[in-house]
Amino acid sequence: MQQYFVKGSAISPVTIEDKETSKHMFQVMRLKEDDEVTLVFDDGIKRLARVLDVETRQFELVQELADNVGITLPSDYRIRISLREISWSLSRKK
């Protein structure tokens, strides 16, 4: 079963607001009404969800799943690298 990490709280019905996630769900994976997926919210609990409406990107939360032990939520890491000057010295052997 497909699993998605969703920002926000688990209050049914759930509308997927994140454009990248909703594009992946409905255009790439081609979810349609009554399809079921696993949604993991900010609280780290897996929930079974059913697609209610593709146009509004709404899901109905069906139930909490029993296999919630050991879920690691993805982290937002941003790396900023600033290079003021890079100088390379190339030498050739004769």
ABEGO torsion letter per residue (X at the ends): XBBBBBBEBBBOBBBBABAAAAAAAAAAAGBBBGBBBBBBBAAGBBBBBBBABAAAGBBBBABBBABABGBBBBBBBBBBBBBABBBBBBBBBX
